[in-house]
Amino acid sequence: MDLLNTEKALEEYIDIVIASARKNLKTQGKNASGSLSKSLKNTGVKFTDNGIEGGIEMNQYGEFIDKGVSGIKKKYATPYSYKKKMPPPSKLDKWTVRRGIAPRDEKGKFLPRKSVLFLIARGIYRNGIKPSLFLTKPFEKMRKDLPVKLVTAFREDAKVELKTVFEQ
């Protein structure tokens, strides 16, 4: 049985979730380089013995941005936390440049970049990363409408299949 309408409905659902997630990243200011937004991809719909699968692929750190990370002092409702290891300051270098972060001391001189990176990493370690739910919210919102759309699409697929069977 070809489930073209059902597949199309799921593909549309995933594409709408991705579009909403990209919009959320932009409005929340969580996409400094644009690479996280570009990495959001529809993995396609697959029919298996156990059902139908569809998914969204993204850069690995996207999950931490979406679900957040608890710091050692500030806790969030998230499965991730900084327990004993601070994020590496070197990984924040390009991010600080894109954000234009260049603090100055009391005399107006720029602080050394390594110092700035260490201070930001320490702040993240202590306070964590607040959950943005950029992907979770659109997924949950769209999930409410999905059963109705799937039933309608499946009904159309069944009509086509029954028509084909009776014509033979």
N, C-alpha and C positions, 0 to 999 in steps of 0.2 A: 504494500500500500504506500503510495506516494503521499507524503504529508507536506506538500509545498506551502500551503497556507499556514500551517502550524509553524513550520520552519521560518517563514517570512515574519510571522508575528513575534517570534522569539528574537530574531535578528533585529527587528525594529525596537523591541524592548531594550536590548543591550545597547544599541546605538543611542537611544534617548538617554539612558543612564550615563553613558560616556560623555555625551554632550553636556549634560547637567553637571557632571563631575568637573569637566574642564572649566565650565562657567564658575563653579564654586571655587576652584583653585585661583582663578583670576580675581574674583571679587574678594577673596580672603587674603590675597597677597602671598600665597603659599607656593608660587611657581616662579622663583627669581630667574632661572635660566630658561624656562619653558620646556625643559627636558622631561619633567614628570607628565605634563599635559600631553606632549608628543608621544610618550611611551604608552599611554592608554590605548589599548587595541582590543577589538572584538576577536576572540579566538575562534568564533564560528560555532554553529550548532551541529551537534553530532547525535545521531540516534544509536543507542546501545541496547544490549539485551535488558538492562535494568531501567531504561527510560530515556530521557532526553537530557543532554548536557549542553551547556553554553557557558561561556566565561569571559572574563575581562583580564587582560594581561597588563602589567605596568612595572616600572622600575621597582626594585625591591624595597627601597626606602619609602615608597608611597604608602605602604601599610602603616609605617610608623607615623607618617604625617596624618593619615586618616584616623587611626585608632589612638594615637598619642603614646607617650612614654612617661611613666611616673619617675620623678626625680627622687633624690634621697630625702628632701624636705617637703616637697609638694607632691601629693598623690592624686592620680586620676583613675577612673574606672577603666582600666586597660590591662591587657595581658602582658604588656611589656614594661620593664623598669630598668633603671640604672642601679645596679646593686653595689658593685664595688669598683666598677670601671668607668672612668670618665670618657666621653667621646673624644676621639683624637682631634686636637686643635688644627692639625694640618688639613683635615677634610673640610674645614670651614673657610679656608683661604679664598677660594673663588667666590664663594657665597658672599663674604664680606665686601669683596671688590664690587660685585654686581649690585649690592645694596648701598654702596657708597659709604660704608662705615669706616670712618677714620677719626676716632676721638682725639681730642687734644688735652694736654695737661693744663694746670692752672696758669702757666705762662703763655699758653697758646701754641705750644709746639705739639706736633703730631706724636702720638705714642708709637713705640715700635710695633710693627705688625704682629710679631710673635706674642707680645704682651696682650694685645687686643684679642688675638685668637684664643689664647689661654683663658682670658677673662670670660669670653663668650662661651667656651666649652665648659668652664666651671659653672657658669650660670645655667646652662642646659642640664648639667649633671645634678645640680641642686634642685632646680625648679621643673625639670622635665620638659616635655613637649605636650602642650595642650591638644587634646583631640580636635581635629578640624571636621571630621566626618564628611569630607568633601565627596566621598564615594558612597559611604553608608547611607546618608540621607536620601540621595536620589534613588538608590536601590530600594530602600524601604518604601518610599513614596510610590514608586512605580509598581512595586510588588502587589499593592492593593488592587490595582486594575488588571494585573496579569491574568488571573484565572478566567475572568469574563472574556478577555481577548482570545485566550487559548481555546476555550470552549467554542467560541464562535468560529475560529479558524479550523478547529478540528471537525466541527459540524460541516463546514464547507468541503473539507477533504473527504469526509465520509460520503457526502452527497455525490461527489465526483466518482469515488470508488464504487459506490452502489450502482450508479448509472452505467459505469463501464461493465460491471458484472452482469447486469440485467440485459444489456445490449448484446452480450455474447451469447 
